[in-house]
Amino acid sequence: MKTRETGKVSVIIPTFNRLRYVKEAIHSVLSQTVAVREIIVVDDASSPVFRQELESLSQLDEGISVHLLPRHCGVSAARNFGLEHASGEYILFLDDDDVIHPEMIERNSAILDADPSVDVVTCKTAVFDDRGDGVSLPMTASQLDELGRTRKNRPFGFLDEQRIERQPFSHILLQGLQINANLTRARS
């Protein structure tokens, strides 16, 4: 992974008993073109076997921390727990079954860097279901595109970027935006 001192983004990944997927999610973050400050994986009281495997993922990179919740609380509680432990200037919530384009963090953080009045940057998403035999990691942009095709890629219904530009975040959320497609400014 790139130098952590320059990383501005805390990536928070809540998970519950989905080892294969969380591995893909972590590797898609490790494949970014810019450094992230940290990857915070929050296990929402998965099975003991899963927890043991999950702990081994923290060995992939020094910036990965794994937190184990004592009881099952749900994805929102896991996200909030991760947020409480995040130290980055920007936050990306990434579900355990999601992968991100290798340039997603670089492109979106550049927008936040350039304009302090912007609090949230979003991007297009594609929804795909689980068909096939997994992926080779780390992924390039073309491999990520191929992953979408092999998993029966179905476009999510992309938002017109001009239409949502400079809108209050509450308005943007009403458009049905995926939370994992947003890079947000962390404010105290």
TORTIDO-75045 format. One record per residue (C-alpha): x, y negated, z negated; residue in one letter. Coordinates in steps of 0.001 Angstrom, whole numbers, plus 500000, padded with zeros to 6 digits. Each point is the difference from the previous one (the first is absolute). Last residue first. Example, Ala and Ser with C-alpha at 12.3 -4.5 7.8 and 13.67 -1.06 7.14 Angstrom:
BEGIN
513670501060492860s;498630503440499340a;
END
This chain:
BEGIN
483713482752485847s;499835500226503769r;500952502952502154a;499579499038503674r;498116502621501914t;500884502374502810l;496767501461501271n;499427503053502209a;499730502353497013n;496884498180498775i;498095500851503199q;497883497071501141l;496243500396500015g;499258496437501157q;498771499125496499l;503606500190498826l;500934497168502379i;497302497754498550h;501250500648496442s;503518499190501208f;498904496523501042p;500473499534503763q;503082498454501552r;500088502472502896e;497111502448499974i;498632499260503483r;503398499392501573q;501236503451498963e;497024501762501566d;499477502949497693l;500799503460501251f;497292502618500000g;501657502988498393f;501251501582503205p;499661503790499920r;503202501990500346n;499400503737500213k;502871500999497738r;502385500656502869t;499370496519501414r;500581498208496689g;503181501965499374l;501140499077503531e;499705496307499143d;502025500614496843l;502603501833502069q;500160497021502384s;500508497587497095a;502765502205498564t;499329502409497185m;502260501206497193p;498833502745499961l;498737502668502369s;496252500316499720v;497279502314498833g;498749503139501702d;496922498949501897g;496628498506499238r;499353497777496984d;497767497130500970d;500972496704501484f;499068496415499238v;501854497213501757a;500846496683498426t;500608496469501219k;501760497567497750c;499357497860496965t;501863497165498353v;498786498685496667v;500916496942497921d;500849497451502697v;500701496502498619s;503683500852499584p;500421500212503807d;503164501419501558a;500770502594497335d;496439501344500097l;500201500353503789i;503423501645499785a;498550502392497405s;497547501287502603n;502553500704502708r;502616501616497777e;497452502015498005i;498316501441503085m;503171500680501995e;500214503774499394p;496207500376500500h;498284501149496840i;498833503415498841v;496918500783497968d;498934503103498053d;501378498823496657d;498280496640500278d;502267497003500466l;499488496829497980f;502527497420501186l;501015497225497623i;502242496968500589y;502404498199497650e;500961503354498568g;500173500988496339s;497202502559499850a;499233501745496695h;496574498448499375e;499183500484503690l;500708503708499727g;497566500332497097f;497430498029501991n;500407502337502969r;499595503059497757a;496899498476498404a;498528499366503436s;500849503520501211v;498185501813497215g;500546500466496259c;501184503624499693h;501831500324496698r;503547499461498726p;501068497874503004l;503403501021501350l;502281497298501382h;502519500758502736v;502648497435500892s;501611499786503418i;502695497345500501g;502868502412499368e;498998502023503053d;499041503580500841l;500442501119496371q;496587498556499084s;498545502686502253l;501069502671497477s;497551498527497474e;497201500623502477l;500828503696500178e;499758500280496203q;496803497975499959r;498438502218502668f;500697503124497933v;498587498335496859p;496732499140501800s;499297496344500717s;499355497388497320a;499687496904502244d;503617499962501174d;501225496460500550v;502809499621502530v;501764496640499814i;502272499373502986i;502394497161499314e;501651496849501310r;499343500837503623v;502793499753502510a;499395499071503597v;499600502141503141t;497712502380498109q;500737503743500077s;499985500359496193l;496427498728500049v;498948502608502587s;501875502595497955h;497947499172496921i;496695500352501875a;501069503284501610e;501023501428496625k;496698498785498516v;498190501945502686y;501720503320499451r;499690499701496222l;496278499306499811r;499015500761496369n;498969496442499007f;501910496962501188t;500197496231499569p;502731498392502123i;501116496479499080i;502545498325502275v;501811497065498392s;501312497644502669v;502697497344499730k;503063502046500805g;503240498028500095t;501492501629496919e;498920503432501264r;502596500315502720t;498623502209502765k;498882503594499428m;
END
